[in-house]
Amino acid sequence: MFDSKNLVHILTMLEAIEKIFIYSKDFKDSETFYFANKQLNFNASVNLLIAIGEENKKIDENLKTSQKLDWKSISAMRDKISHNYRGIDEYMVWEIITEYLPLLKELLIEMLSKIQNYEIYIQEALNSYYYEDLHYLHKIIKDKQCK
């Protein structure tokens, strides 16, 4: 079992993913997403991608066992976006949102059960407004308690 300090980083990444999904759900392609609302949705999502990359750096490397995703590329994406603001490719951002974030979400959820006493910490986190978009975690906890 892993230390609970990892849980904060995982939950923060999951919350950022949910917010990005909310900000991008009404768009069919990268171009409409990029120009909508004077780039408000795009810029908010880019900022959250930076947060995801930063939080990824803080998760214990031994928790990142899945080979389905290149974990180092998540942090590299963060560095590339944050240091090249004018050169952010909206097609790349859209691809990350539509192709990679669903997989990342799935892998992060799988990590939760590897953290000691994760159910207690998640219950506490879900009482916070910050993690309000992670309501689906209630079901994961409830399913575990039923087993």
VMD Tcl script that draws the C-alpha trace (Angstrom):
set ca {
  {0.00 0.00 0.00}
  {1.09 3.52 -0.79}
  {1.11 6.63 1.36}
  {-2.00 8.82 1.32}
  {0.00 11.88 0.16}
  {-0.40 10.48 -3.36}
  {-4.16 10.71 -3.04}
  {-4.22 14.52 -3.07}
  {-2.33 14.57 -6.35}
  {-4.53 11.89 -7.91}
  {-7.74 13.63 -6.83}
  {-6.47 16.98 -8.10}
  {-5.70 15.40 -11.47}
  {-9.13 13.76 -11.59}
  {-10.86 17.04 -10.74}
  {-8.88 18.85 -13.44}
  {-9.87 16.17 -15.96}
  {-13.55 16.53 -15.06}
  {-13.40 20.30 -15.41}
  {-11.73 19.97 -18.82}
  {-14.47 17.56 -19.89}
  {-17.08 20.11 -18.76}
  {-15.34 22.96 -20.61}
  {-14.94 20.96 -23.83}
  {-18.11 18.84 -23.99}
  {-20.10 21.18 -26.25}
  {-17.51 21.23 -29.03}
  {-17.04 18.89 -31.96}
  {-13.54 19.87 -33.05}
  {-10.41 21.71 -32.03}
  {-11.10 24.85 -34.02}
  {-14.53 25.62 -32.52}
  {-13.18 24.75 -29.08}
  {-10.20 27.05 -29.57}
  {-12.17 30.12 -30.68}
  {-15.26 29.75 -28.47}
  {-15.93 32.38 -25.82}
  {-12.83 34.38 -26.73}
  {-10.75 31.27 -25.92}
  {-12.08 31.06 -22.37}
  {-12.79 27.32 -22.51}
  {-9.50 26.62 -24.28}
  {-7.39 28.69 -21.91}
  {-9.05 27.23 -18.83}
  {-8.41 23.74 -20.17}
  {-4.78 24.52 -20.96}
  {-4.29 25.80 -17.43}
  {-5.77 22.57 -16.07}
  {-3.52 20.49 -18.33}
  {-0.57 22.30 -16.76}
  {-1.92 21.38 -13.31}
  {-2.31 17.74 -14.38}
  {1.29 17.63 -15.55}
  {2.55 19.21 -12.35}
  {0.55 16.87 -10.10}
  {1.77 13.89 -12.12}
  {5.35 14.77 -11.13}
  {4.40 14.42 -7.46}
  {2.86 10.93 -7.61}
  {5.06 8.07 -6.44}
  {6.66 6.50 -9.54}
  {5.88 3.01 -8.20}
  {2.16 3.79 -8.50}
  {2.50 4.46 -12.22}
  {2.66 0.81 -13.25}
  {0.38 0.87 -16.29}
  {2.15 0.65 -19.63}
  {-0.96 2.02 -21.42}
  {0.29 5.57 -20.98}
  {3.70 7.24 -21.04}
  {3.68 8.92 -17.64}
  {6.75 11.04 -18.40}
  {5.01 12.53 -21.43}
  {2.31 13.96 -19.14}
  {4.90 16.04 -17.30}
  {6.68 16.88 -20.56}
  {3.35 18.15 -21.95}
  {3.04 20.44 -18.93}
  {6.51 21.85 -19.48}
  {5.91 22.35 -23.19}
  {2.59 24.15 -22.66}
  {3.70 26.33 -19.78}
  {6.92 27.48 -21.47}
  {5.49 28.02 -24.95}
  {2.23 29.90 -24.43}
  {2.03 31.48 -27.90}
  {2.93 28.22 -29.60}
  {0.24 26.01 -28.09}
  {-1.22 23.86 -30.80}
  {-5.01 23.68 -30.42}
  {-5.05 20.38 -32.33}
  {-2.62 18.84 -29.84}
  {-4.70 20.12 -26.91}
  {-7.87 18.72 -28.47}
  {-6.19 15.35 -29.05}
  {-5.04 15.24 -25.43}
  {-8.57 16.00 -24.25}
  {-10.35 13.52 -26.49}
  {-7.81 10.71 -26.76}
  {-5.66 10.69 -23.64}
  {-7.63 12.17 -20.75}
  {-10.25 9.37 -20.70}
  {-7.45 6.80 -20.38}
  {-5.63 8.87 -17.76}
  {-8.86 9.13 -15.76}
  {-9.30 5.36 -15.87}
  {-5.71 4.72 -14.75}
  {-5.91 7.24 -11.92}
  {-9.10 5.63 -10.62}
  {-7.32 2.25 -10.67}
  {-4.52 3.75 -8.55}
  {-6.90 4.72 -5.76}
  {-7.23 1.19 -4.34}
  {-3.44 0.99 -3.98}
  {-3.45 3.79 -1.41}
  {-3.81 2.99 2.24}
  {-7.22 3.99 3.69}
  {-8.17 5.72 0.46}
  {-11.90 5.42 1.20}
  {-11.64 7.63 4.29}
  {-9.66 10.32 2.50}
  {-11.92 10.30 -0.53}
  {-15.01 10.71 1.67}
  {-13.40 13.76 3.26}
  {-12.35 15.19 -0.09}
  {-15.82 14.75 -1.56}
  {-17.22 16.98 1.18}
  {-15.15 19.82 -0.27}
  {-16.35 22.13 -3.04}
  {-13.00 21.74 -4.73}
  {-13.67 18.10 -5.59}
  {-17.37 18.47 -6.33}
  {-17.05 17.04 -9.83}
  {-15.75 13.71 -8.52}
  {-19.17 12.54 -7.37}
  {-18.68 9.23 -9.25}
  {-16.12 8.23 -6.59}
  {-18.98 7.71 -4.13}
  {-20.03 4.72 -6.19}
  {-16.51 3.28 -6.24}
  {-16.32 3.48 -2.45}
  {-19.80 2.06 -2.02}
  {-19.03 -0.85 -4.38}
  {-15.87 -1.65 -2.39}
  {-17.78 -1.62 0.89}
  {-20.34 -4.05 -0.54}
  {-17.64 -6.61 -1.39}
}
mol new
graphics top color blue
foreach p $ca { graphics top sphere $p radius 0.5 }
foreach p [lrange $ca 0 end-1] q [lrange $ca 1 end] { graphics top cylinder $p $q radius 0.2 }
display resetview
